[in-house]
Amino acid sequence: MIRSLLLALAALLLVGCVETRFESPPGERIQRCDETWKGVWLDRSDDSQVAGLHVDEQCRSFALTQLEAGGPLRQAPVPLNFVEHRGQRYVVVADAALQDLVTLPPVHGVDPVPTRNFFIARYRLRGGTLEIHKVDDRAAARMVIDGVLQGTVSSTLNELHVYVRGTREDTLRIVETPGLFERRPSIVLERSRRSLAEIEAELMRAHALHPRGRN
């Protein structure tokens, strides 16, 4: 299983246990590329591993993981789309596009089960820092229960599944709902000035010198 970065981009954290999916993406103006994402982004919040994101010149996105200390970096394709609306930016991932990457259960509490749904997160770029804010799943569940949003909620002791209904136009309005996204960034990535080859070579040298130390 790819660690939390991929999950953060794919549902944006804890897919399969706590999640919010949307029936439609936000609006009609979906972009395949945000030029500001191009480059190598690293997450070193876990000192024992290296993870990150690589967006190449063709705007193809790959999650970076190191499966074992001293080993090569693995690149797993992550199909991202982008929406800008009223000064806010959103990253959108279709769950059907992730079938080869992670095992996603069907949407809970919806019959018939829809064939495609969407994960949405809000993001902000601050210089060389990319901040991604996932949906506040518990807040979304309360909004559905209170009738603020249309959808379903399935909750057990350890799991929470929220499904938000609506057309593309509805979803574009929904993402403006105050409190829908977490106030603090769910994940923070730093832009790297080094190439992937340089990063990988440094990791392998460090492990060779200190096989039991940190990367």
N, C-alpha and C positions, 0 to 999 in steps of 0.2 A: 504494500500500500504506500503510495506516495504521501509524504508527510503533509503537515497542515497547510503549506503554501498552496499546493494544488487544490486541496479541499477548500481553502479560502477563496480561490479563484473560481472554483467550480460550484460553490454554493454559498459558499463562502462561510465555511467552517462546519465541521461535525456533520457532514452529509451522512444520512442514514440514521442518525440519532436525534439531532435537533436541526430542523431545516425549514425554510420557507420557499415554496415554489410559486410561480405566477403562471396563470393560464396564457398570457400574452406578453410579448416584449413591450417596452415603453415606446409607443408611437410608430410612425412609418419611416422616420429618418434614421435608420440604423446604419452605422458606418462600420466597415470591416477593419479600419485602421485608425489609430490615433498616433500621429507621428511622434508625439512626445514620449511614447512608450518604447521607441526603438532603442536598443542597447542591451546591456547586461545589468540586471538588478539583483542584489544579494540580500538575503535575510540571514543574519547571524544571531538571531535571538536565542537559538540553541547552540551553545558553544561547542558541542560535540559533533555537530553536523554542519554541512553547508547546503543551503537551498537557495533558490532564486528563480529568476525569470529571464529568458532571453527572447527578445523580439528582434528579428533580423531585418535586413533592408527591404525584404518583400512583405514585411509586417506579419510574418508568421510567428506565432507565439509558442514557446516551449518552456515547460516547467523544468527546473534544474534540481537534481537531487544527487547526493552521493550515498550510494547504498551501503558502502563499507569504507572504513577509514583507509586512506591511501589508494582507494580505487578511483576509477574514472568518474567523471560527471555524466549522469544520464540525462538525456533530453527527451521529454515526453510532450508531444504536441497538445496544446490547449487552445481550442478554437474560441477566440474572444471576439466580441463585437462591442461597439461603443455608441453611446447616445449623449448628446449635449442638449440640455433643456433649461432655459431660464437661469443660466449661469452655473448650473450644476452638471457634473459629468458622471456618467454611469457606465459600468462594464456589465455586459450581458452574456450569459452562457446558456445555450440550449442543452437540457439534460440528455437528449438523444445523441448529441455530439460527443458525449463522454463515455459511451458504452464500452469503448476499447480501453479506457483508462481506469475507471472505478466502477464498482458494482452498486448500482442505484436501485433501491426497491421501487415498486410502482407507487404512484401517488396514493396516499391513504384516504379512505373515506369518500372516494369519487367513483361512481359507476355510471356509464362505462369508463374504464381507465383511459385518460387522454394519452395520445401517442407521443406528444411533445409538450414540454413545459420549460420554464425559464427561471434561472437564478439571476438575481440582479444585486449589484453592490454600487455604492457611491464612492467616488475616488477624488483625490485632490493631489496635485503635484506642487511641491514646495521646493524649488531649486532642484537639488539632486535627490530629493526624498519623495517617494510615492506612497501615499497613505490610502488604504482601502478600508471602507466602512461597510460591514455586512449588515443585513437586515437584523434588527433586534427581534428575534423570533418570538420571544414571550410577549413583547409589545404588540407584534402582529397578531398573535393569537388572541390577545385581549380585544383588539380592534374588531376581529371577526366575531367574537362572542358578543360584543356590545353592539354589533350591527354597523360599525363605522366602515368596515370593509365587508364585501361579500366573499364567502368561501367556506372552508371547512377546517376543523381543528381535530386532530387525533392525538391524545395524550395518554401516556402510561407512566409508570414510575420513573423510567429512565429515558423515555423518548417523547419528542414533541414534533409533530408534523403539521405544518400549516400550508394550506392551499388557497391562494387568492385568485378569485375569479375576476374576469373583466376583459374587454376588448383592448386593442392597442391604445385607443384613445383613453379608455378608462385607466389603464396602467400608467399612462403618462401623467394623469392626474394623481393617481395613487402614490407615485414615488415622491410627490410633493407633501405628503401627509406628515405633519410634525411628529417626531418621535419614532418614525418607522425605521430609521437607520441608527445604528449605535453611535453614540456621541464620540467615543474614542475609537481610533482606527483599530480594526481587527488585525491588520498586519501592516508592517512598515518595511518598505524595501529601499535600499540605498543604491544609487547608480554607481557602477564600478567604472573606473578609468582603464581597467585592464581587459584584455581580450579573454575569451573562454580558454584558449590554449594557455595563456599565461597563468590564469587562475588554477587550472588543472595541474600544470607543471609545478606550481608552488605548493599545492596540496600534497602532491606525491613526494616532493623533496622533503617537506616537513615531516611526513609520516616515516620516510626512510631514516631520517635523523632521530626522530623521537616516536618510535612505533607505538608507544603507550601513552603518548601525550595527546594534547588536543590538536585539532586541525589549525 
